[in-house]
Amino acid sequence: MEQVGLLRMARDDDAFRLIVDLMAGMGLRNGEALAVNVNNMVAKDVYRVHQQVHDRTVTLEPLKLRKTGEFREVPLPSFVREGIEQYAATHGTFANGYLLKTLRPSTGNAFLSPTTLRRWWTQLQEQKPNLVPEGMTMYSFRHYFASNALGQGIPITDVADWMGHSDINITFRAYRHLLPGSISKAAALPNNGLDFNTRTIEAPEGTAAA
């Protein structure tokens, strides 16, 4: 958690910091974070993800492996909500609620581009190599979200849904190593009220013993 905070503050840029919050706090993909919209906060603690910014065309498109109009809803932590609201208050919105506007309007694109985001990350790696772990990318903030949720005991089925995985096996293969507790918990069961050497099994009242 501390490292995420240090990386977030390593670039003096409100847009970069908001994107880190969106990815680490809600598990959004790069393009989904770039399409952040104040109107997607459909409840105090719920954010609706239904669009992403295309990597090449830098235009809005449906979510990965989803049709137009399909969406998923993810938990909206209070610090992320506050970050969205603060960014909107400071920098304004455009096109009915979107936040992350292009830095180069001459290109004809309305949105901040995935290419710009990658350039920011490359600059951070070059300028502060001791801060950025080897092999880490912006996408790693999304992995942090999943790791943190699973580490807090959130069911993997919920995490898969929030991540937008169409198949839970994708989530399981990626994060199985974060679920080592099952074997240990099962092994401890005999010591947790199920010691077969000392306990007897009673038939439910009104039934005959088998």
Secondary structure, 3 states (H helix, E strand, C coil): CHHHHHHHHCCCCHHHHHHHHHHHHHCCCHHHHHCCEHHHEEECCEEEECCEECCCCCCEECCCCCCCCCCEEEECCHHHHHHHHHHHHHHCCECCCECCECCCHHHCCCECCHHHHHHHHHHHHHHCCCCCCCCCCCCHHHHHHHHHHHHCCCCHHHHHHHHCCCCHHHHHHHHHHHCCHHHHHHHHHHHCCCCCCCCCCCCCCCCCCC
